[in-house]
Amino acid sequence: MSFQAFGRYTAVMSMLAALLLVAADASSSPVMARTQPLQPAAWWNPAAEYVTAGQDEPGYRAWIARQPWRAGSVSAFHRYLDSAGVAYVVPTWQLLRTASDWQRCGAEPFDVPPASEWANVVQTLRYVRDYVVPAVGPVEPVSAYRNPLLNRCAGGAANSVHQHLSAIDMVPLTPTNRDALMDRLCPIHAAEGRRYSVGLGFYAKLRFHVDSSKFRTWGRKDEGSLACARSYELAHQGNAAPSVATGTAAAPVSVSVSASAAAAQDPLAPLK
C-alpha cells in the first residue's frame, strides 16, 4: 500500500470511530432518554405528597401485625363493603388511612371506623365507582376516617364528615394535571352530584375530596376562578337539598367477585 493510500485509509477509520463515539454518547444522554416513552408506574406517584412511611403498604402490614385483633376488625369491615357491592372500588386497606398529619398528631396511621359509621361510606364509594373512576381512572385514597380528636389536631373542620366516614380524600393514579382533573369531574358533579348528595372539593396539587353528605363544592383553579362554577351555582339556588342523607344509602346489593379478580384489584383484601 502506498503512503497516500495508507493516509486515506487512516482518515476514513478515524472518521468512523468518531461517528461511533458520537452515537454512543447520544444514546446514553438525558436528551435521548427523554424521547423514549415513560411508564406511569416508574414516575407517577401523586400519593407520595401525602403518604409518608408508616402509612404506606409496608406500614399497613406492620400496623396489622402489632395488634392481633386488628385483622378481624378489618375483615369485618371488608365483608360489610363486599355485601354493599363496593368492596373493590378502592383497596380496603387504603380506606383505613387516617390523616396525613397522623405522625405530628401522635395518632395511628390506620384506623377501623366504628361499625355505626360504615353505612356512610357506601354512597360515597358508589359515586366514586360510577362517576369518578370512569372519568379519571383508578384513584388512591390518602385519608378517610378521622376520629374527632385527630380531626381537630389535623386542622379539619369541626363538622368534617371525615369523622363519620362519609368522606374520602384521594388522588388520581392516571397521569393528569389539576385543571384537567377539574374539567373532568366538575361537569359530572353538576349533572349527577345532587342525586348522590355528593360534596366535591379540590385541594392543592391533585388531592380532591368526595363525600355523600350534602351536595356542595369548593376549591379554586390556579388562576383563582371556582373549580366547579356550575355546581356552586346549583348548590346555592336554595333547592339543592340532599336526596340521600348520611347513613341512609340505598340497600346493599351483593356483588360476586371471583378470587382471581379480587386478588388483582386488592391483593391485601382479607380472605375471610
C-alpha positions as CSV (number, residue, x, y, z in Angstrom):
1,M,0.0,0.0,0.0
2,S,1.3,3.4,-1.0
3,F,1.9,6.1,1.6
4,Q,-1.0,8.2,0.1
5,A,-3.4,5.2,0.2
6,F,-2.5,4.4,3.8
7,G,-3.2,8.0,4.7
8,R,-6.7,7.9,3.2
9,Y,-7.4,4.6,5.0
10,T,-6.3,6.1,8.3
11,A,-8.5,9.2,7.8
12,V,-11.6,7.0,6.9
13,M,-11.1,4.8,10.0
14,S,-10.7,7.8,12.3
15,M,-13.9,9.3,10.9
16,L,-15.8,6.1,11.5
17,A,-14.5,5.8,15.0
18,A,-15.6,9.4,15.7
19,L,-19.1,8.7,14.4
20,L,-19.5,5.6,16.5
21,L,-18.4,7.6,19.6
22,V,-21.0,10.3,19.0
23,A,-23.7,7.7,18.5
24,A,-22.8,6.0,21.8
25,D,-22.8,9.3,23.6
26,A,-26.2,10.3,22.2
27,S,-27.8,7.0,23.1
28,S,-26.9,7.5,26.7
29,S,-27.6,11.2,27.0
30,P,-30.5,12.6,29.0
31,V,-31.9,14.2,25.9
32,M,-32.1,10.9,24.0
33,A,-33.5,9.2,27.1
34,R,-36.4,11.6,27.3
35,T,-37.5,10.6,23.8
36,Q,-38.4,7.2,25.0
37,P,-42.0,6.5,26.2
38,L,-42.3,6.8,30.0
39,Q,-44.1,4.2,32.1
40,P,-46.5,5.7,34.6
41,A,-45.6,3.2,37.3
42,A,-42.0,4.5,37.2
43,W,-42.6,8.2,37.7
44,W,-46.2,8.9,38.5
45,N,-46.9,8.7,42.3
46,P,-49.1,11.6,43.4
47,A,-49.9,9.9,46.7
48,A,-46.3,10.5,47.7
49,E,-47.2,14.1,48.5
50,Y,-49.5,12.9,51.3
51,V,-48.5,9.4,52.3
52,T,-45.4,9.0,54.5
53,A,-43.5,5.9,55.6
54,G,-45.8,4.1,58.0
55,Q,-48.9,4.9,56.1
56,D,-47.8,3.0,53.0
57,E,-48.2,-0.7,52.3
58,P,-45.4,-1.9,54.5
59,G,-46.7,0.4,57.2
60,Y,-50.1,-1.2,56.9
61,R,-48.7,-4.7,57.2
62,A,-46.7,-3.6,60.3
63,W,-49.8,-1.9,61.8
64,I,-51.9,-5.1,61.4
65,A,-49.1,-7.2,62.9
66,R,-48.8,-5.1,66.1
67,Q,-52.3,-6.0,67.4
68,P,-53.8,-9.4,66.7
69,W,-57.4,-8.2,66.9
70,R,-56.9,-5.7,64.0
71,A,-57.1,-8.3,61.3
72,G,-60.5,-9.4,62.5
73,S,-61.8,-5.9,62.6
74,V,-60.5,-5.2,59.1
75,S,-62.1,-8.4,57.8
76,A,-65.5,-7.4,59.3
77,F,-65.3,-4.0,57.6
78,H,-64.3,-5.6,54.3
79,R,-67.2,-8.1,54.5
80,Y,-69.6,-5.2,55.0
81,L,-68.3,-3.3,52.0
82,D,-68.5,-6.6,50.0
83,S,-72.1,-7.1,51.0
84,A,-72.8,-3.5,49.8
85,G,-71.2,-4.1,46.4
86,V,-68.4,-1.6,47.0
87,A,-65.5,-3.7,48.4
88,Y,-63.3,-3.4,45.3
89,V,-63.8,0.2,44.3
90,V,-60.6,1.0,46.1
91,P,-58.4,-1.2,48.2
92,T,-59.9,-1.7,51.6
93,W,-56.6,-1.1,53.4
94,Q,-56.3,2.4,51.8
95,L,-59.7,3.3,53.2
96,L,-58.3,2.8,56.7
97,R,-55.7,5.7,56.3
98,T,-56.4,8.4,58.8
99,A,-54.9,11.9,58.4
100,S,-51.8,12.9,56.5
101,D,-50.7,14.6,59.8
102,W,-51.0,11.4,61.8
103,Q,-47.4,11.5,63.0
104,R,-47.5,15.1,64.1
105,C,-50.7,14.4,66.0
106,G,-49.3,11.2,67.6
107,A,-52.1,9.2,66.1
108,E,-52.3,5.8,64.3
109,P,-51.6,5.7,60.6
110,F,-54.7,3.5,60.1
111,D,-57.9,3.0,61.9
112,V,-61.0,0.8,61.5
113,P,-64.0,3.1,61.9
114,P,-66.8,2.3,64.3
115,A,-69.3,-0.1,62.8
116,S,-72.0,2.5,63.3
117,E,-70.3,4.7,60.7
118,W,-69.8,2.1,58.0
119,A,-73.0,2.8,56.1
120,N,-71.9,6.4,55.5
121,V,-69.1,5.4,53.0
122,V,-71.3,3.2,50.8
123,Q,-72.9,6.0,48.8
124,T,-69.5,7.8,48.5
125,L,-67.9,4.7,47.1
126,R,-70.8,4.2,44.7
127,Y,-70.3,7.7,43.3
128,V,-66.6,7.0,43.0
129,R,-67.3,3.8,41.2
130,D,-70.0,5.1,38.9
131,Y,-68.6,8.6,38.0
132,V,-65.1,9.3,39.3
133,V,-63.2,6.2,38.1
134,P,-64.8,6.2,34.7
135,A,-63.8,9.9,34.3
136,V,-60.3,9.9,35.6
137,G,-59.3,6.3,36.0
138,P,-58.3,4.5,39.2
139,V,-57.8,6.5,42.4
140,E,-55.9,6.1,45.7
141,P,-57.4,7.2,49.0
142,V,-55.0,9.1,51.1
143,S,-57.3,9.9,54.0
144,A,-60.8,8.7,55.0
145,Y,-62.0,8.2,58.6
146,R,-60.6,10.5,61.3
147,N,-61.7,10.3,64.9
148,P,-62.8,13.7,66.4
149,L,-59.5,14.1,68.3
150,L,-57.3,13.5,65.3
151,N,-59.6,15.6,63.0
152,R,-59.2,18.6,65.3
153,C,-55.4,18.2,65.6
154,A,-55.1,17.8,61.8
155,G,-57.0,21.1,61.2
156,G,-60.2,19.5,59.9
157,A,-63.5,21.5,60.1
158,A,-65.4,21.0,63.3
159,N,-68.3,19.4,61.3
160,S,-66.0,17.5,59.0
161,V,-67.7,14.4,57.6
162,H,-64.4,12.6,57.7
163,Q,-65.4,12.0,61.4
164,H,-68.3,9.9,60.1
165,L,-66.5,8.0,57.2
166,S,-68.6,9.8,54.6
167,A,-65.6,11.5,53.1
168,I,-62.6,10.2,51.1
169,D,-59.6,12.3,50.1
170,M,-57.9,10.8,47.1
171,V,-55.5,11.3,44.2
172,P,-55.7,10.0,40.5
173,L,-53.4,7.2,39.5
174,T,-53.5,8.1,35.8
175,P,-51.2,11.0,34.8
176,T,-53.1,14.3,34.6
177,N,-52.9,17.9,35.8
178,R,-55.1,19.9,38.2
179,D,-57.1,21.7,35.5
180,A,-57.8,18.6,33.6
181,L,-58.9,16.8,36.8
182,M,-61.4,19.6,37.5
183,D,-62.6,19.7,33.9
184,R,-63.4,16.0,34.0
185,L,-65.0,15.9,37.5
186,C,-66.9,19.2,37.7
187,P,-69.4,18.7,34.8
188,I,-70.3,15.2,36.1
189,H,-70.8,16.6,39.6
190,A,-73.1,19.3,38.3
191,A,-75.2,16.7,36.5
192,E,-75.1,13.8,39.0
193,G,-73.8,15.1,42.3
194,R,-77.2,16.2,43.7
195,R,-78.7,12.7,43.1
196,Y,-75.9,11.2,45.2
197,S,-75.8,14.1,47.7
198,V,-72.1,14.5,46.8
199,G,-69.7,17.1,48.1
200,L,-66.8,17.6,45.7
201,G,-63.8,19.6,46.8
202,F,-60.3,20.3,45.5
203,Y,-57.1,21.0,47.5
204,A,-53.6,21.8,46.4
205,K,-52.0,19.8,43.7
206,L,-54.0,16.7,42.8
207,R,-55.8,15.9,46.1
208,F,-59.5,16.0,45.9
209,H,-62.4,15.2,48.3
210,V,-65.7,13.2,47.7
211,D,-68.4,12.7,50.3
212,S,-72.1,11.8,50.2
213,S,-73.4,14.0,53.0
214,K,-74.6,17.1,51.1
215,F,-74.5,18.5,47.5
216,R,-71.9,21.2,47.5
217,T,-68.5,22.1,46.1
218,W,-65.4,24.1,47.0
219,G,-61.9,24.8,45.6
220,R,-60.5,27.1,43.0
221,K,-58.4,26.8,39.9
222,D,-54.8,28.1,40.0
223,E,-55.8,31.4,38.4
224,G,-58.5,32.0,41.1
225,S,-61.8,31.1,39.5
226,L,-64.1,28.5,41.0
227,A,-63.2,24.9,40.2
228,C,-66.9,23.8,39.7
229,A,-68.8,27.0,39.0
230,R,-71.9,25.3,37.7
231,S,-72.1,23.1,40.8
232,Y,-71.6,26.0,43.1
233,E,-74.4,27.9,41.3
234,L,-76.8,24.9,41.6
235,A,-75.9,24.3,45.3
236,H,-76.7,27.9,46.2
237,Q,-80.1,28.1,44.4
238,G,-81.9,27.0,47.5
239,N,-83.4,23.9,46.0
240,A,-80.4,21.6,46.2
241,A,-81.3,19.7,49.3
242,P,-79.7,16.3,49.5
243,S,-81.8,13.5,48.3
244,V,-79.9,10.8,50.3
245,A,-78.9,11.6,53.9
246,T,-75.7,10.4,55.5
247,G,-76.0,6.8,56.7
248,T,-79.2,6.1,54.7
249,A,-77.8,4.9,51.4
250,A,-79.9,2.5,49.4
251,A,-80.0,-1.1,50.4
252,P,-76.7,-3.0,49.8
253,V,-76.5,-5.1,46.7
254,S,-74.5,-8.3,46.8
255,V,-71.9,-8.4,44.0
256,S,-69.9,-11.6,43.3
257,V,-66.2,-11.1,42.7
258,S,-64.0,-14.1,41.7
259,A,-61.0,-14.9,43.8
260,S,-58.6,-14.0,40.9
261,A,-60.3,-10.7,40.2
262,A,-60.2,-9.8,43.9
263,A,-56.5,-10.6,44.1
264,A,-55.8,-8.3,41.2
265,Q,-57.9,-5.4,42.5
266,D,-57.0,-5.6,46.1
267,P,-54.2,-8.0,46.9
268,L,-54.3,-7.2,50.6
269,A,-58.1,-7.7,51.0
270,P,-59.0,-10.1,53.8
271,L,-59.7,-13.6,52.5
272,K,-62.4,-14.3,55.1
